[in-house]
């Protein structure tokens, strides 16, 4: 009986603590652009495109909706990763002052930089389908210009799969994703039954039937809230270590040159294999091949 009183007293004490004294609920939000409502062509995806400034607003709006949804579910600490293009797309002045934003490159953990085992949930906003998927708006994996396939342990990967594996290394589940119908279905099939906000229906690589930004933001907020609320029922996605990375390039020379590295094997004229001790080492290698250029300055 005495033990029961002690337990009840502890529960009462914890419940009456101010929010600042309780364990924080941390949510990581990775934001890409191709899967945002209304985004369909390169005219919106790079700073030189005539619609880029509007697209930045659409992207920022869905990211803010995800922040609001996480807050609705009780999140107290939020990190947002600007994960598209140059990593400087989100209008950071629009975010609440207590949100941390990851910007620009290079980053050892790529689109998941800043995540660790203290986070309770992760969310993907504006994601797209993989480069090996025959459907999906702007479908690619990491580099639409250079990569034709990316596999982890023999499984073709969308960016959502690679990023979920990084989160899974730290025991963090993916609880929600937004994007077109192809991207959401692909991620749910591979990773698990996270909440899915389908903000547009893919028609072709450069066409979609899209929701308006306002409608998409309402849906994203609802789905993120639901995902964070059911985080305990969602398992982290993990890949077995060591991790075998297979990459197929669209051109011949990258495979040839990377095979000069002692830990890289050339498997076909356009493909290489890298065996990493874990997903973190694979992430660093992917960031290297996607970012390195001998003309880099400073």
C-alpha positions in Angstrom: 0.0 0.0 0.0 2.8 2.3 0.9 4.4 1.6 -2.5 1.1 2.6 -4.2 1.0 5.9 -2.3 4.6 6.7 -3.4 3.8 6.0 -7.1 0.6 8.2 -7.0 2.6 11.0 -5.3 5.2 10.8 -8.0 2.6 10.9 -10.7 0.9 13.9 -9.1 4.2 15.7 -8.7 5.2 15.1 -12.3 1.8 16.3 -13.6 1.9 19.5 -11.6 5.4 20.4 -12.8 5.6 23.4 -15.2 6.1 22.5 -18.9 9.7 23.8 -18.7 10.6 21.2 -16.0 9.2 18.2 -17.8 11.0 16.2 -20.5 10.8 18.1 -23.8 9.0 16.6 -26.8 11.4 17.1 -29.7 10.3 16.9 -33.3 12.6 17.0 -36.4 11.1 18.4 -39.6 12.9 17.9 -42.9 11.5 20.0 -45.7 12.1 19.5 -49.5 10.4 21.5 -52.3 9.4 19.1 -55.1 6.5 17.6 -53.1 5.0 20.9 -52.0 1.5 21.7 -53.3 1.7 23.6 -56.6 5.3 22.7 -57.4 5.7 21.0 -60.8 8.6 22.4 -62.8 12.2 23.7 -62.6 10.8 27.2 -63.0 9.9 27.0 -59.3 12.8 25.0 -57.9 15.9 27.2 -58.4 16.6 30.9 -57.7 16.7 31.7 -61.4 13.2 30.4 -62.0 10.4 32.9 -62.6 8.2 31.4 -59.9 10.9 30.5 -57.3 10.0 33.4 -54.9 6.3 32.2 -54.8 7.4 28.6 -54.4 9.5 29.6 -51.4 6.4 31.0 -49.9 4.5 27.7 -50.6 7.3 25.7 -49.1 7.5 28.0 -46.0 3.8 27.7 -45.5 3.8 23.9 -45.4 6.8 23.9 -43.1 5.0 26.3 -40.8 1.9 24.1 -40.9 4.0 21.1 -39.9 5.4 23.2 -37.0 1.9 24.1 -35.9 0.8 20.5 -36.2 3.7 19.3 -34.0 2.9 22.0 -31.5 -0.8 20.9 -31.5 0.4 17.5 -30.5 2.6 18.8 -27.6 6.0 19.4 -29.2 8.1 21.7 -27.2 11.3 21.7 -29.2 11.4 21.7 -33.0 14.3 21.6 -35.5 13.5 22.4 -39.2 15.9 21.3 -42.0 15.9 23.3 -45.2 16.7 20.3 -47.4 16.1 21.5 -51.0 18.6 22.8 -53.5 21.0 25.3 -52.0 19.5 24.8 -48.5 18.5 28.5 -48.3 14.9 28.4 -49.4 12.8 28.7 -46.3 11.8 32.3 -45.3 13.3 31.9 -41.8 11.9 35.2 -40.5 8.4 33.7 -40.7 9.2 31.0 -38.1 8.6 31.2 -34.4 11.6 32.4 -32.5 12.2 29.1 -30.6 12.5 27.0 -33.8 16.0 26.0 -34.9 16.6 25.9 -38.7 19.4 24.0 -40.5 20.6 25.8 -43.6 23.0 25.3 -46.5 25.6 22.6 -47.2 27.6 20.4 -46.8 26.2 18.4 -43.9 27.4 15.0 -42.8 23.8 13.8 -42.3 22.5 15.6 -45.4 18.7 16.3 -45.2 18.7 15.0 -41.6 21.5 17.1 -40.1 21.0 17.8 -36.4 18.9 14.8 -35.6 20.0 12.6 -32.7 18.5 10.2 -30.1 16.9 13.0 -28.1 14.2 13.4 -30.7 10.8 11.7 -30.3 9.6 11.9 -33.9 10.6 13.1 -37.4 8.5 14.5 -40.2 9.1 14.8 -44.0 7.5 17.7 -45.8 7.4 18.3 -49.5 9.1 15.0 -50.4 9.1 13.3 -53.8 9.4 9.8 -55.3 12.6 8.0 -56.0 14.7 8.1 -59.2 13.8 4.4 -59.9 10.0 5.1 -59.6 8.3 5.4 -63.1 5.8 7.9 -61.7 5.9 11.0 -59.5 6.4 14.7 -59.9 10.1 15.5 -60.2 11.0 11.9 -59.1 14.7 11.6 -58.2 17.0 10.5 -55.5 19.5 13.1 -54.2 20.6 14.4 -57.6 18.2 14.5 -60.6 21.1 15.4 -62.8 23.6 12.7 -61.9 22.1 9.6 -60.2 20.0 6.9 -61.9 19.7 4.6 -58.9 20.6 4.5 -55.2 20.3 1.2 -53.2 20.9 0.3 -49.6 21.5 -3.4 -49.0 20.0 -4.1 -52.4 16.8 -2.1 -51.9 16.1 0.9 -54.2 15.8 4.0 -52.1 13.9 7.3 -52.3 15.3 10.1 -50.2 12.6 9.3 -47.6 14.1 5.9 -47.2 17.7 7.1 -46.7 16.6 9.8 -44.3 14.3 7.4 -42.4 17.3 5.1 -42.0 19.4 7.9 -40.6 16.6 8.8 -38.1 16.2 5.1 -37.4 19.9 4.8 -36.4 19.0 7.1 -33.5 15.8 5.3 -32.7 13.5 8.0 -34.1 10.4 7.0 -36.0 9.0 8.9 -39.1 5.5 9.9 -38.1 4.3 11.9 -41.1 5.1 12.7 -44.7 3.7 15.1 -47.3 4.1 15.1 -51.1 2.3 13.8 -54.2 0.4 10.5 -54.1 3.3 8.5 -55.5 5.9 9.8 -53.0 3.6 9.2 -50.0 2.6 5.6 -51.1 6.3 4.8 -51.8 7.4 5.9 -48.4 4.6 4.2 -46.5 5.3 0.9 -48.3 9.0 1.1 -47.5 9.1 2.7 -44.1 5.8 2.0 -42.4 2.3 3.4 -41.8 3.2 7.0 -41.0 0.5 9.6 -41.6 0.4 10.8 -45.2 -0.6 14.2 -46.5 -1.2 13.8 -50.2 -1.2 17.5 -51.4 -1.2 16.7 -55.2 -1.9 13.9 -57.6 1.0 13.2 -60.0 0.1 13.3 -63.7 3.6 13.2 -65.1 7.1 14.2 -64.2 6.2 17.9 -64.7 2.4 17.9 -64.1 0.0 17.4 -61.2 -3.5 18.0 -60.0 -2.7 20.1 -56.9 -4.4 21.4 -53.8 -4.2 25.1 -53.2 -1.5 26.2 -50.7 -4.1 27.0 -48.0 -5.8 23.6 -48.3 -2.5 21.8 -48.3 -1.3 23.5 -45.2 -4.5 22.6 -43.4 -4.0 19.0 -44.3 -0.3 19.0 -43.4 -1.1 20.4 -40.0 -3.7 17.7 -39.3 -1.5 14.9 -40.4 1.5 16.0 -38.5 -0.5 16.4 -35.4 -1.9 12.9 -35.8 1.5 11.5 -36.5 3.2 13.0 -33.5 0.3 11.9 -31.3 0.7 8.2 -32.4 4.5 8.2 -32.4 4.7 5.4 -29.8 3.0 3.0 -32.2 5.4 3.7 -35.1 8.7 1.8 -35.3 11.9 3.4 -36.4 13.1 2.3 -39.9 16.5 0.7 -39.8 18.9 -0.9 -42.3 21.2 -3.7 -41.1 24.9 -2.8 -40.7 27.2 -2.9 -42.4 25.4 -1.0 -45.1 26.0 -1.7 -48.8 25.5 1.3 -50.9 25.1 0.8 -54.7 24.9 3.9 -56.9 24.3 4.1 -60.7 25.3 7.3 -62.4 23.7 8.7 -65.5 27.3 9.3 -66.9 30.3 7.1 -67.3 33.1 9.1 -65.8 31.9 9.5 -62.1 31.9 5.7 -61.7 35.3 5.4 -63.3 36.9 8.2 -61.1 35.3 7.1 -57.8 36.6 3.6 -58.4 40.1 5.1 -57.8 39.2 5.3 -54.1 40.4 2.3 -52.2 37.1 1.6 -50.5 35.0 1.9 -53.7 34.3 -1.0 -56.1 33.1 -0.4 -59.7 30.4 -2.9 -60.4 29.3 -1.8 -63.9 30.3 0.8 -66.4 28.0 3.4 -64.6 27.8 1.9 -61.1 29.9 1.7 -57.9 29.6 0.0 -54.5 30.6 1.4 -51.2 30.4 -0.7 -48.0 29.8 1.5 -44.9 30.1 0.4 -41.3 26.7 2.1 -40.7 24.2 4.5 -42.3 26.1 7.5 -40.9 29.2 6.6 -42.9 27.1 6.0 -46.0 25.5 9.4 -45.5 28.9 11.1 -45.4 29.9 9.3 -48.5 26.7 10.4 -50.3 27.3 14.0 -49.3 30.8 13.8 -50.6 29.9 12.5 -54.0 27.0 15.0 -54.3 28.9 18.1 -53.1 32.6 17.7 -53.8 34.0 19.8 -56.7 37.7 20.6 -57.0 36.8 24.2 -57.8 35.1 24.6 -54.4 36.0 27.8 -52.5 37.0 29.1 -50.0 
